[in-house]
Amino acid sequence: MDRRSLIKNAGIAGVLAAGIAPAVHAQATVRWRLASSFPKSLDTIFGTAEVFAKSVSDMTGGKFQISVHAGGELMPAFGVVDGVQNASVEMAHTAPYYFYGKDPTFCLGCAVPFGMNTRQQNAWMYEGNGLKLMRAFYAKYNIINLPGGNTGAQMGGWFRKEIKSVADLKGLKFRTNPFAGKVLEPFGVIPQSIPGADLYPALEKGTLDGLEWVGPYDDQKLGFNKIAPFYYYPGWWEGGPELDFYINTKAWEGLSAEYKAIVEAAAAHANITMTAKYDAKNPIALKQLVGSGTKLRPFSQDVMNAAFKSAQQIYSDLNNTNPEWKKIYGDWSKFLADQNAWFRYTEGTFDRFMQQQKL
């Protein structure tokens, strides 16, 4: 087994024990900057980039340092693709679906409405064709991508009023990701794309009638429950949204094989750490929110069915108009169909049974 494969497969804890240290310590000192799309107040999402940077430093004995900068520090939260593309920074940490306006194909590397859950997304990326297909797409943006975290299925968001049917969506100023906004537009929703750091004041001032961010842990920290009483589920627009580390191609190619392997291992560690943190913290936060008066509600079947139909129409339109989308969506959709056929027998049946038990 070569050194790079050993690092990739051994994991962070096993790197030094595997005898890699001498080769790594012979490497040149490297300093990069990472532009995040997220505020420092969120130890989950922003913190994942810090986990990544610390892992890279630990595995190189401090010779590879990556400074992590919150959204707005070096560039706007939604400006990080441009920043990496033009080499203003070496890398970024972001949610690819923020860049729907550049090309909806970005979203397939993150989440699309009624898409994959976290495990399915990881399977497509690591063992399917996901990473290969997305890298071919990102090449024109001078980007190398690595999966960099997943929140798990998200909540449907906070609303000032109840949403009992599709009719209740009309005229609603709602912050969500751009792709979900396109799905909701036919129902009279007025989608808003606002960075996380600006959400609370927008909701407080009435600029927004509702919003979605991630889930109970982050939402409680941001205080949305203090303004909007109704908390809906599920976030059908992101069943398993992947965040990515975007790396400038020239910066990536300038790394040694050892450093590339370390970056890959650190990203994989960050990827699983984010999901684990959300899965551990969300149940506690949800109990606290409901205990303090939050009104938990499911989206009606009416809303779910209408949104599903709207999403399928958008996918059909994109297949007819966007060659980049069509090339990747065909593989993605086949993989999802196979995953759902499998999950329905094992994971789905087991989960439904366990969720009915009193433990």
C-alpha positions in Angstrom: 0.0 0.0 0.0 1.4 3.4 -0.9 1.8 6.2 1.6 -1.2 8.2 0.3 -3.5 5.2 0.4 -2.3 4.4 3.9 -3.1 7.9 5.2 -6.5 7.9 3.5 -7.5 4.6 4.9 -5.9 4.7 8.3 -7.9 7.8 9.5 -6.6 10.7 11.5 -5.9 8.8 14.7 -3.7 6.3 12.9 -1.6 8.6 10.8 1.4 9.1 13.1 1.2 5.5 14.3 1.4 4.3 10.7 4.8 5.8 10.4 3.9 8.7 8.1 5.4 11.5 10.2 8.9 11.6 8.8 7.7 12.0 5.2 5.2 14.7 6.3 7.7 16.6 8.4 10.0 16.8 5.3 7.3 18.8 3.5 7.4 22.5 3.0 5.4 24.8 5.2 2.1 25.8 3.7 -0.4 28.5 4.7 -3.9 28.8 3.3 -6.9 30.9 3.9 -10.4 29.4 4.0 -13.5 31.5 3.4 -16.6 30.1 5.1 -20.2 31.0 4.1 -21.3 30.8 7.8 -21.2 32.9 11.0 -18.8 32.1 13.8 -21.7 31.7 16.2 -22.5 28.3 14.8 -20.2 25.7 16.2 -21.8 23.1 13.9 -21.4 24.5 10.4 -18.7 27.1 10.9 -17.0 24.8 13.4 -16.7 22.0 10.8 -14.2 24.1 8.9 -12.3 24.6 12.1 -12.3 20.8 12.7 -10.9 20.3 9.2 -8.2 22.9 9.7 -7.1 21.5 13.0 -6.9 18.0 11.6 -4.7 19.2 8.8 -2.4 21.0 11.2 -2.3 18.0 13.6 -1.4 15.6 10.8 1.4 17.8 9.5 2.9 18.8 12.9 1.8 22.3 12.3 3.5 22.7 8.9 0.2 23.1 7.0 -1.9 25.9 8.5 -5.3 26.9 7.3 -6.9 30.0 8.8 -10.7 29.9 8.8 -12.7 33.1 8.2 -16.4 33.6 8.7 -18.8 34.8 6.0 -18.2 38.5 5.4 -14.7 38.7 6.8 -12.8 38.1 3.5 -15.7 38.2 1.1 -19.5 38.0 1.2 -20.9 34.7 2.4 -22.2 34.0 -1.1 -19.1 35.2 -2.9 -16.9 32.2 -2.0 -17.1 30.5 -5.4 -15.8 33.6 -7.1 -13.1 33.9 -4.4 -11.8 30.3 -5.0 -12.2 30.5 -8.7 -10.0 33.7 -9.0 -7.6 32.5 -6.3 -8.4 35.3 -3.8 -8.4 32.5 -1.3 -7.1 28.9 -1.6 -10.3 27.3 -0.4 -13.9 27.8 0.9 -16.5 25.9 3.0 -20.0 26.4 1.7 -23.3 24.8 0.7 -23.2 24.3 -3.1 -26.9 25.0 -3.6 -26.3 28.7 -2.7 -25.0 29.0 -6.3 -28.1 27.9 -8.1 -28.0 31.3 -9.9 -24.6 30.4 -11.5 -25.9 27.0 -12.6 -28.6 24.7 -10.9 -26.1 21.8 -11.4 -24.3 23.1 -8.3 -27.2 21.8 -6.3 -26.7 18.2 -7.2 -23.5 18.3 -5.1 -25.5 19.4 -2.1 -29.2 18.8 -2.0 -32.3 19.2 -4.3 -35.9 18.9 -3.2 -37.0 15.3 -2.5 -33.5 14.1 -3.0 -31.1 11.9 -1.2 -30.7 11.5 2.6 -27.2 11.8 4.2 -26.1 8.2 3.8 -27.3 8.1 0.2 -25.5 11.3 -0.7 -22.3 10.0 0.9 -22.7 6.7 -1.0 -23.2 8.5 -4.3 -20.2 10.7 -3.7 -17.7 8.2 -2.3 -18.7 5.0 -4.0 -20.9 6.1 -6.9 -20.1 8.5 -9.7 -20.8 11.7 -7.6 -17.3 12.9 -6.9 -16.1 12.2 -10.5 -19.1 13.9 -12.1 -19.1 16.9 -9.8 -15.4 17.5 -10.3 -15.8 17.5 -14.0 -18.5 20.1 -13.6 -16.4 22.2 -11.2 -13.4 22.2 -13.4 -14.6 25.2 -15.3 -14.7 27.1 -12.0 -11.1 26.1 -11.2 -12.4 24.1 -8.2 -11.6 20.7 -6.7 -14.4 19.7 -4.3 -14.4 17.4 -1.2 -17.5 16.5 0.8 -17.3 18.7 4.0 -20.2 17.8 6.2 -23.9 17.0 6.2 -26.6 18.3 8.5 -28.9 15.4 8.0 -32.6 15.9 7.1 -33.5 19.5 8.0 -36.6 21.1 9.5 -39.2 22.9 7.3 -38.7 26.2 9.1 -40.4 28.8 11.3 -43.6 30.6 10.4 -45.6 33.4 12.0 -48.8 31.7 11.0 -50.0 28.1 10.4 -49.5 26.6 7.0 -52.4 24.2 6.6 -52.6 24.1 2.9 -51.0 25.3 -0.3 -53.3 28.3 -0.2 -51.6 29.5 3.0 -48.3 29.9 1.2 -49.6 32.7 -1.1 -47.7 36.0 -0.6 -45.4 34.5 2.0 -41.9 36.1 2.2 -39.9 33.0 3.0 -36.1 32.6 3.3 -34.9 29.3 1.9 -32.3 28.0 -0.5 -32.7 29.1 -4.2 -33.8 25.7 -5.6 -36.5 25.3 -3.0 -37.5 28.9 -3.7 -38.1 27.9 -7.4 -40.3 25.0 -6.3 -42.4 27.3 -4.1 -42.8 30.2 -6.5 -45.8 28.7 -8.3 -47.7 28.8 -5.0 -47.2 32.5 -4.6 -44.3 32.3 -2.2 -41.8 35.1 -2.5 -38.4 33.4 -1.9 -35.6 35.2 -0.2 -31.9 34.3 -0.2 -30.3 35.7 3.0 -27.1 34.6 4.8 -27.4 33.0 8.2 -26.0 35.9 10.1 -28.7 38.2 8.8 -31.8 36.0 9.4 -32.9 37.0 12.9 -33.1 40.7 12.3 -34.9 40.0 9.0 -37.5 37.9 10.8 -37.8 40.3 13.7 -38.4 43.3 11.4 -41.0 41.6 9.3 -38.8 41.5 6.2 -39.5 37.8 6.4 -42.8 36.0 7.2 -40.9 32.7 7.7 -37.6 31.1 7.2 -35.7 27.9 7.4 -32.1 27.4 8.4 -31.1 23.9 9.5 -32.7 22.3 12.6 -33.3 22.6 16.3 -29.8 23.0 17.6 -28.8 25.9 15.3 -32.3 27.4 15.2 -32.4 27.6 19.0 -29.0 29.3 19.1 -30.2 31.8 16.5 -33.4 32.5 18.5 -36.0 32.1 15.8 -38.5 30.6 18.3 -38.6 34.0 20.0 -40.4 35.5 17.0 -42.2 32.8 15.0 -44.2 30.2 17.0 -44.8 27.5 14.3 -42.1 25.0 13.5 -42.7 22.8 10.5 -41.2 19.6 9.3 -39.8 18.0 7.2 -37.5 20.2 5.1 -38.3 18.3 1.9 -35.9 20.5 0.0 -32.9 19.1 1.8 -33.1 15.5 3.0 -29.3 15.2 3.3 -27.5 18.4 2.2 -23.8 18.1 1.7 -21.5 20.9 2.4 -18.3 21.1 0.4 -14.7 22.2 0.8 -13.9 24.0 -2.5 -10.2 24.2 -3.3 -8.6 26.3 -6.0 -7.2 23.9 -8.6 -3.8 25.5 -8.8 -3.4 25.5 -5.1 -4.4 21.8 -5.0 -2.0 20.9 -7.7 0.8 22.7 -5.8 0.4 20.2 -2.9 2.6 17.2 -2.5 0.9 13.7 -2.6 1.3 13.5 1.2 -0.4 16.8 1.8 -3.2 16.0 -0.7 -3.9 12.7 1.2 -4.0 14.6 4.5 -6.4 17.1 3.2 -8.7 14.3 1.9 -8.5 12.5 5.3 -9.2 15.7 7.2 -12.2 16.5 5.0 -13.6 13.0 5.5 -13.2 13.4 9.2 -15.0 16.8 9.1 -17.7 15.3 6.9 -18.7 12.6 9.5 -18.1 14.8 12.5 -20.7 17.4 11.4 -23.5 14.8 11.0 -22.6 13.2 14.3 -22.8 16.6 16.1 -26.2 17.4 14.6 -27.6 13.9 15.4 -26.4 14.3 19.0 -27.6 17.8 19.6 -30.8 18.2 17.7 -33.0 15.9 19.9 -32.1 17.8 23.0 -32.7 21.2 21.4 -36.1 20.0 20.0 -37.3 18.9 23.4 -36.3 22.3 24.8 -38.0 24.2 22.0 -41.3 22.3 22.4 -41.0 22.7 26.2 -40.8 26.4 25.9 -43.9 26.7 23.7 -42.8 26.1 20.1 -45.7 24.6 18.1 -44.4 21.6 16.2 -46.4 20.9 13.0 -46.0 18.6 9.9 -46.5 20.0 6.5 -49.8 18.7 5.2 -50.0 16.1 2.5 -51.5 18.8 0.3 -48.3 20.8 0.6 -46.0 17.9 0.2 -47.7 16.5 -2.9 -47.9 19.9 -4.6 -44.2 20.6 -3.9 -43.2 17.2 -5.2 -45.0 17.8 -8.4 -43.5 21.2 -8.8 -40.0 19.9 -8.2 -40.4 17.1 -10.8 -41.5 19.7 -13.4 -38.4 21.8 -12.7 -36.2 18.7 -13.1 -37.9 17.9 -16.5 -37.4 21.5 -17.7 -33.7 21.4 -16.7 -33.1 18.1 -18.5 -34.4 19.8 -21.6 -32.5 23.1 -21.3 -29.3 22.4 -19.3 -26.8 19.9 -20.7 -24.6 20.0 -17.5 -27.6 19.2 -15.3 -28.8 16.5 -17.6 -25.4 14.7 -17.6 -25.3 14.5 -13.8 -29.0 14.2 -13.0 -29.3 11.0 -15.0 -26.7 9.2 -12.9 -28.0 10.9 -9.7 -31.6 9.9 -10.2 -30.8 6.3 -11.0 -28.7 6.0 -7.9 -31.4 7.5 -5.8 -34.0 5.1 -7.2 -31.8 2.1 -6.3 -31.1 3.5 -2.9 -34.8 4.0 -2.1 -35.6 0.5 -3.3 -33.1 -0.8 -0.8 -33.8 1.5 2.1 -37.6 0.7 2.1 -36.9 -2.9 3.1 -34.3 -2.4 5.8 -33.7 1.1 7.1 -37.2 2.3 6.5 -39.0 -0.6 8.1 -36.6 -0.8 11.0 -36.8 3.0 11.6 -40.6 3.0 11.5 -40.8 0.1 14.0 -38.3 1.6 16.4 -39.9 5.1 16.3 -43.2 3.5 17.6 -41.5 1.9 20.6 -41.2 3.4 24.1 -37.6 3.0 25.3 
